[in-house]
């Protein structure tokens, strides 16, 4: 909200209450976003309030987009124009109050309601008998939009939209079921959550033209409702920007809380089935190369299945089952070395395989695609002359990482592919890796990123032992 909007006085508010109002009702369809903008523009121009047009169209676009995408119900809009202020109210049929999420600046989602906070003199959320109303007020003395969006974020920008200055949530919650999630991997959840929302947005766009648009929006709304239920209780750890912070976060007790209690409204239970099925279909499309959203690591797929299964099964009376991902140390190689390299069009593995340094190359699916002989020796994979010289290519990189660091690795790897962030890139850091005999070997690790002809990343890791080898 704009702290300089001193025009928002008691007198201005009282005049607004007596102002001229107009309303419209729109269907749960993407076309309603443009219709909302046109409705607001026409009403404000008729009232001679041209100075509010830009902010009003921007804000109503974001609020109606959230209503269409996350509620999937009809959207009712009311515009009240006073001598000074204008108030816009957007009502939908979902009780879930929106939140301003603190995603990375490069994330593809999560910033729209921050724009509402920037352009509005005041805003809030209030519950209704059938859902909620998001309202905001506009004043003509607000700074220009370009100055606001380019300036520093105000402290109020991180406020949760579930508890704004003008709203209150006093209504009794609907009938619900209690669910206990045991050992939630919070770091992994944060990465999965961003990946899931990016994937669902792309999935909705892809399915809009494949059937009834209302069906595509409804699936997205139900899946988004399930995510909102999880978001209310599962914490998101702050992003890390240094190797030391990343390693500390991996070992923090907050990364895997023992127990999280979830309250699931009865109307939301089936939405977890929708979420599970929609994301599975979307992942298959991503793996086929139909989406821009990157593929997901198997553990994130397991996490989604576990979360959805725990909610649906516990709502039917089952006992909680803790998060227990498969141990990947003994997983056989996911692909042959040749097939792994073949997927990287035009990439030359020789600089890695022929290097006199201990180098590993990993593709964007997390597979090791090339290994130098010194790296094989360092990790104990060329000790048996009867075995092929390269026992690592085609295996997953996660098999070389101790269990206590795997959640952080998988989360960081996913977020880098989504947003480009990467605390460990191009910075030497001492970490343990797993030797072939199962023991941990401390190494000084440096990772840098290359790209092949089609833009896919290849990560080159150099390993240097921190102590003389005695094997």
N, C-alpha and C positions, 0 to 999 in steps of 0.2 A: 504494500500500500504506500501511497505517496505521502510522506510526512509534511510536505509543503502545501497540501491541499487545505489551507486554513479556511477555505470557503465553505467547508462542510460544517456548518453551524446548526444550532438548535432551530433557528429561524428557517434555514434552508431545508432542513428535514421536515419541519411542520408544513412548509409550503409544498414539499414533494408529496406529502400525504394527501393534499388536496389537488394534486395535479391531474392532468388528463391521462387516461390509461387506455391501452389497446391490447388485445390478446390474439393469439393464434394457437392452433394445435397441429402438430406434425407427426407423421408416422415414423416408426423405427427403421428408417432407411437412410443410406448415405446422402441421398438427394436433399434430405432435410437440413443439412448443414448449410448449403447454399440458399435454401428457402428461408432459413433463419436470418442470414445476413441481409437478404433482400427485404424481409419484413422489418427489420430494425432500421435499415437505411431509409425505406419509404416513410416510416413513422417519424423518424427524426427530421427528415427533410420537410415533411408536412408541418412540423412544429417549429421550423426555422432554426434547428439546433445543429447546423452543419459542423460546428467545431467539435462535436462529439462523435462524428461518423466513424473516423478511423479506429478510435479506441473501442467503440461499441461493436463494430464488425469483428475486430480481432478477438475481443473477449467472448462474444456470443458464439463465435466459431469454435473456440476451445471448449466451452461448457457444453454446447450441443453435441460436439464430437464425442466427448466423454459419455454423454447420456445415450447416444446411439450405440456406441461401441460396448459400453460396460453395462447398460441397463437393458437395452433391447425392448423398451416399451415406448408408448406414445410420449411425445415431449410437448408440454404446454409452456408457452412463453408469454409473459406479461411485461409490457413496457409502460412505465409511468414517467411522464415528463413534467417537471416542475420549472419554475422560473430560473432556478440555478442548477439543480441536480437532475439527473435521470437515473431511474432504477430499472434494471432488467432482472426478471426472475425466470428461472428455467426449472420446471418440475418434471421429474420422471418417476417411474414406478419401482426403483430399486432403493432399499433402505441403506445400502452400503455408502457411507460417506467418503468422498474422494480424498486422497492424500497427496501432498506434494512430495514426491520421492526424491531422495538425494542420489540420483544416478550420476555416472560419470558424464562430463560435458560432451563426450563423443557418443554417448548412448543414443539409440534411435527412438527413445521414448522417455516419458517421465517429466517433461519440462512445460507442457501446455498450461497447467494451472499456475505455474510460476509467472507466466505472461499475464494471466488475469490479475494476480497479485500486483504486478508492475503497473498495469494501466488503471486499476480501480482506485477510487478514493476510499472505498470500504467494501467489504464483501463478507459473505458468511454462508453457512449451510444450516437449514432447519429441517427437522423431520416432519413428515406429513402422515396422514392416516394410511396412505398407500405407497409412500416412498420418501422422497426428499425434495427440497427446493434449494438450488444454489442461486444466490442473489448477489448482485454487485451494483455499486453506485458509481456514476461517472460525474466528474466536475470539470468545468472548462478551464480551470487554472492549472491542470496537470501539465508537467513538462512534456516536450515533444517525445513521440514514441522512440525515435532513433536514439535520443539522449538516454532515455530510460533503459532500453534494451542493451545499450553499450556500456552502461555504468556499472558500478559495483553493486552486488546484491545486498539488499538491506537485511537487517537481522530478522525482520518478519518474513523474509522469503523462505525460511526453513520451517515456518510454522505449519503444523498439520492442518489440512483443511477440515479435518474431523472436529476441530475445536477452535473455530475462528471467533473473532471478537463479537460478532453479531448473532451467532448461532447457539443453540443448546440442544442437547440430545437427551431428553427426559422421558421419551416414550418407552414403555416396556418393550423389551425385545420379543420377537416371536418365539413360539415353541421351538425348542432346540435340543440337541444331543451333545453330551460331553465326550471329547476324544482326547486321548493322551498320546503324544508323540514322544517316543523315547530315543534319546541320543541323536537328535536332528543335527546333521552336519551343516552348521550355519554358513560357513564359507561357501560350501558347495551349493547351498540353497540360494545364496545371493547371486551366484553366477547362473544357476539354472533359471532363476526368476527373470533375469534380464533376457536370457536366451528364449525362454518361453513366450514372453510378451512380444519380442521381435518376430518370433516364428508365427504367433497367432495373428498378428497384424498382416503379415504376408499371406497367411493362409486365408484370411477373410477376403483379401483383395483377389486372390486366385479363384475362390469359390463363388464370388459374386456373379460371375458370368456363366457358371456351370449349372445353375438351377434358379430357384426363386431367390432374389436378393434378400428377402425377409428371412429366409432360412439361414443364410450365411451370417447375417447380423445376429440372429437369435443364438446360433452356436457360439459366436464370439462373446455375446453378452453372458451366456451361461458359464463359459470357460473363465471369463473375467471375474464373474461373481465368485467362483471357487478360489481363484487367486486372491481376491480381496479378503476372503475368510482366512486364508493362511497368513496374509500380510498383517492382519490385526495382531497376531501374537508372535510370529517368528521374527526375531530381530535380524537386522542387516548390519553387519560389522562395517565400520568406516573403511574406505579404500586406503591402501598402503602405497606409499610412493618411494620407499627405499627398501633395499634387500633386508636390512636389519628388521624393519617394521613388518615386512612380509613373513619372515621366519618367526618373529615373536607372535604374530597373529595366528600362525599355524599351530603353535603350542599352547595358546591361551585356552583356559577352561571354557571361556565363552564361545569358542569355536564349535563345541559339541555339548550343549547343555543336556543334563541328564533327563529332564522332563519338561515338556511344554504342553500346557492344557489348552485345548481348542474348543470353542463353543460353535457348533454347526447348526444354523437354523434348519428346520426340517425342509423348508423349500429349497435349500441349497444342496441337500445331500446328493440328488441326482446330477447336479452340475459337476460333481467330481468325476462322474462317468463321462460326461461330455468333454471335460478337460482332458481326460486320459485318452479318449478316442480321437479327439481333434489333434492333439499333439502327436500321437502316433502316426496319423495320416500325414500330418505336416512334415514329420521327420522323414518319412519314406519319400516324400517329394523333394525334400532338401538333399537326401542322399542320392537321388536320381539326377541332381543338378538343376532342378526346376526353380529353386529359390536362391536368393542372394544370401540369406541367413546361413552361416556355416553349419556343418554337421556337428553333432554333439558327441561327447565322450560317452562310452557305455554306462559309466557310473551315474551320469546325470539322467540318463534314460531310466536306470534302476531307481533313482531317487523319486522321479515323477510317479513311477508305478507304485512305489512303496507308499508315498504320501496319499495317493488316490485310494489305494487298497485299504490303508489304515482307517481313513475316514469312512468309507463305505462299509467296511466290515465291522468296525466298532459301533457304528450307528445301528447295526443289526444285532449287536450284543456280543461280538467277539472280544477277546482279550487283546490288549496292546502287544505288538511285536516290535522289538527295537530295530533300528536301522542297522543292518548287518550286510554290507556289500561283499560281494565275492572276493576272495583273495586271488589277486591276479598274478602272483609270483610264479605259479605253476602253469599258467595258461600257455598253450603251445603257440608258436608263431602265427600271427594273424594272416600273413601272406608271405609268399616267397620273396627273396630279395629282388629278383628280376621283376616280378609283377608290381612291387612297391615302387621301384624306380620308373617303371613304364608309365605310371600314372602322372609322373612329373615330366610333361612334354618338353624335350630339349634340354633337360637338366643334366649336367655332366658330373657324375659321382667321383671321377678320378681324383680331383684335388683333395677329396676326403679320404678315399680308400688308399691312396698312394702316399699320404702324408706321413712324415716322421714324428708328428705330434699325435697325441691321443685325442682324436676327433670323432664325434658322432653327428650324423645328420638325421633330422626328424622332420616328417612332412606335417601338413595341417590336420591330419587325422590322428596324430600322436604316434605314428609308426616310425621305427628306426629304419631308414632307407640306405644308409651307408655307414661303415665303421672302418677306421684305420687299424692297422695291425698293432700299433702301440696301445690303442684303446682296448682292443681285445685282450692284450696281455695284462693291462692294468686291471681289468675286470674279471680276469681268470677264465677267459673263453677261448684260449688257444693252447691250453696246457696238454691236451690229449691229442697226439699226432694222428690218431686213428679217426678223429672227427674232422668234419669240414672246418676250414680255417675261420669262417665267419659264422658264429652261432647266434649273433644278435640281430642282423638285418631281418626285417619283417616282424620283429617283436614290438610290443608296445613299450614306449619309454617309461611308463609308470611302473613296469616290472623292475626297474633299477632303483626305484625310490622307496625308502623305508616307509612303513605303513603310517607312521605319525605325521608324515609330511605329504601324503598323497592327496588329501582333501584340498590343501592349499595349492598344490601343483595343478590339480584338475580345474579348480576354480580360476586360478590365474591364467591358465592356458585358454580356457573358454572365453574369459573376459578380454584377453588380448585379441583373439580372433573377432570378437564382437565390436570392440571399441578402440583397439590399437594400444591400449595401456599395457605396460609391462615393466614392473619394478626391477626385474632381474636381467633385463636385456642390456648388453654391452657394459656390464658391471661385474667385476670379479667378486665372488662370494664363496665362502667356505661352507660346504654342505656334505652330508654323508650320502654315499651311494652304496648299493648292494653288490658285493662281490658274488661270484658264482657259487661260492660255498655257503652263502647266507649271512656272512659277517658284513659289518658296515665298514666302509673305507672312506675316511675324510678326504675330500678333494677340493681344490680351488677351481671353481666352475665359472666359465665365461661363455655367454650365449649371444650370438648375433643373428640377425635375420637377413636371408637372401630371398629373391623371388625368381620364379621360373618364367618362361615366356608368356604363359597365360595369366600371370599375376599371382599364382598360388605361392604362399610362403614356404620356405625351407629354413629350418632353424639349425645352425651349426653350433655345437657345444664342444668346447675344449676343456679337457680334464687334466689337472696337474695334481699329483699326490702331494699332500702337505707334509708327509713324513716318509723317510726311505722305506721302500717295500722290503718286507722280510718274509717272503713266502717261498 
